[in-house]
Amino acid sequence: MDPEPKYVGPPASSFTILVVDDEDLFRDLVARELTQIGYRVVTASEGQEALVKAETPDLWGPRGIPDLIVADIMMPVMDGFELCRRVKQDPRLKPVPFLFLSVKRETLDRARAFLAGCQRYLVKPFNRAVLLKAVNERLLEARQTSELMADVKESFAGSLADYSALALVDMFLLGGWTGTITVQARDQEARVEFASGEITTVQWGRKKDEEALADLLVQLEGTFLVSRSPAPHRTPPLED
């Protein structure tokens, strides 16, 4: 039996999280666990309701947007993929990080989540410690990414041992950047193109889109080159 993951405490007590799931019992359970450790939680039963609430600034404190959206994928009216796409199409909501909760566990599903704009994916069922660790790390990653983006040059290169492909894609998604990530690995070149924080093209050899991205995200060795436009969207700072 795998050991229970180490609990990572919340980076700040003022964060507000939108929890979206059509299963009342599960949604209430997730909301209760997050509330008990100090987060403020708003809930919705499907994507359309969640989108309306995400677009209501008065629900979210000083920033006027959720600090994180935790959403199921398979829901009526509007599923999690469509919710994520709609949020990322809104310039004001684009910086909001996503965490998907789903019974879908295939690598291609994870890649599809990234193409929609979701940066982390948690497979049901999971225990309390797994949930809290994923939520807290997602918030910490978003804050660190926001800080890193302030210092990133228009073009830079490096090793996947220092910056993972996941982290590089994350910067473009959260930053609303336009540009390209080129990766050299396994004697092949992978290319991911972005327009205003949306993935427009993924190519790796003969593989494209979800299949190519799924392969790229698990690469641990190789080199990369990042090129982006000179005026990226600036993510509002996270409140402590």
N, C-alpha and C positions, 0 to 999 in steps of 0.2 A: 504493500500500500504506500502510495506516495506521501511524503510528509506534507503537512498543511503549510501553505506558503506563509512567509513572515508578513505580519500585518504592517502596513505602512500608514502612519497617521496622516490625517488630512493636512494639506499645506496651509490652509487658512480656513477659519470657521465661517467666513462671510460668503463662501461660494454657494450659489443656487443652482440646482440641477433639475432638469426636466426629464421625468421618467415616463416612458411611453410603452404601454403593453395592453393588448386587448383582454388578457386574462386577469380578472379583478384580483384574485388571490395572490398571484405572482407579483403584479404591479404594487399591491399594498405591502407585500413582504419586502420588496426592494426599497420602497419609499421609507418603510419603518427602519430598516437597517441603516440607511443613509442619514435619516433624521437623528437616530440615536447617537451618532458620532459627531454631530454638530452641523451637518449641512442643512440648508433650507431646501425643501423639495416641492416642486409643482408636478402634478400628474396629468396624464391624458390617456384616453383609451384607444386612440388610433391616430394615424398620421395627420389627418386634416385638422382635428382638434388640437393636436400638438403644434401644427404650423401656426394656427391662429394665436395660440398662447405665446409661442416664441416671438411673434410679431407685436406683442403687447408690452411696451417698455415698462409700464408700471409694475409688472410682475417680477422684475429682475434687478431692482436696486440701481446703484449709481451707473453701472455700465449700460443698462437698458437692454441687455441680451443675456441669455443663459450662459453660465460658465461651462456647462457640459450638457449634452443631450444623450441620455441612455435609452436606447430604443430597441424593441423587438423588430424582426424583419417581416415575418408573416402576420399581417393584420388586415382587417377589412377596411373598406373605403379608400385608404391610402396606406401602402405598405412602407416599411422602413427605408427601402432603397429610394422610393419616390420622395419621401419626406426629406431624406438627406440631400437629394438633388435639388429640391425646392429651396431648402435652407441655403445651400451653397450658391444658388442663383441670386440670392438677395445680398447686395453689397454690404448691408449693415450686419447681417447674420453670418456671412461667410467665415469669419474667424472662429465661430463656435466649434469646438472639437466634438466628435461623435464617438460613442461606444455602442456597438451592436451586441445584443444578447439574442442568441438564436440556437435552435436545434440543428441548423445546417452547419456541417463540419468540414465540408470539402474545401480543398485549397482554392478551387476556382470561385467558391462563394466568398472567400476572404478577398480575393482579387477583385471580384465584382463590387464588394463593399468599398474598396479603395477607389475604384473607378467612379463610384457614386460620391466619394468625398469623405468616407468614414475611415478614421485612422486606427481604430482598434476593434477587435472582434472577440467576444467571449462566448464559448459554446455551452449551452444548457445540457444537463444540469450542472450546477456548481454550488459550492458551499459559501458561507458568509465571508470567510477570509479571502477566498478567491475574488469575490465581488468587490470587497472593500479595497483590496490591493490593486485591482484593475482600475477602479474609479480614481483612487488617489494618485496612482502613477500616471494616468491619463491627464489629470490636472497638472501634475508636476511637469510632465513632458510638454504640455501646451505652454506653460509659463517659461520653461527653459528654451523652447523653440522661439517664443516671442522675443526673449532676450538675445538669443543667438542671431536672429534675423536682423537685428539692429546693427550688427557688426559685419555681416556677410557682404563680401564684395560682389560685383556684378558677374565676375567669372572666377571660379576657383576649382582646384583639382585636389585629389587625395586618394586615400585607400579606403576600401570598404571595411577594413579592420578598425578604422578610426571613426568613420561615419557610415552607418548602415544604409542600405538602399531604402529601408523603411523610413529612417530619419530624414533622408534627402527628399523623398516624396512628401513627407509630412510638412516640411518647410514650405513647399510650393502650395500645398492644400491650405494650410493655415494662413500663409502670407498673401494668398491671392495673387501669386506671381505668374508672370508669363515668361516662358523660356524653355530650356531643354536640359535634361540629365542624360549624359552618355556614359555607359558603363562598359568596360572591357573585362570580360570574365569567360573562362572556359574557351579561350581562343575565338570568342565571338563578341560582337558589339551589340549592346542593347541601347535603345533610344526611347526616352519618354518625353513627350512634348506636352506643354501646358499652355493654356490661355486663361488668364485671370483666375488662376487657382483651380482650373478644371483640367483633368487629363483628357487630351484630345487624341493622342496617338501613342501606342506602345508597340514596339517592334523588336524582336530578338530573333535573328536568323529568319526562319520561316514562320515563327510563331508571332501572333498578333493579339492585341487587346487582353482579355482576361487571362488567357493561357500564357502569354508572354510575361504579364505582370506577376502572375502567381510564381513563375519560375524565378523572376528577378528578385522578389522580396525575400526569398530564402537564401540568397547568395551571401556568403560570408567572406569570400576572397575575390579580389579584383581591384581595379582602379576606376575612378569616375572623373568626369568633368561636368561642372555645373555652369550654365550660362543663362542669365536672366535679364529682363528688361531693366533699364536704369531707374525706373520709378515704381517700385512695387507697392501694393496696398499695405498700409501699416496696421498691424493688429493692435487694438486698444490694450493697454497694460492691464493685467489681472490685478484685482484689488486684494490687498492683504487683509 
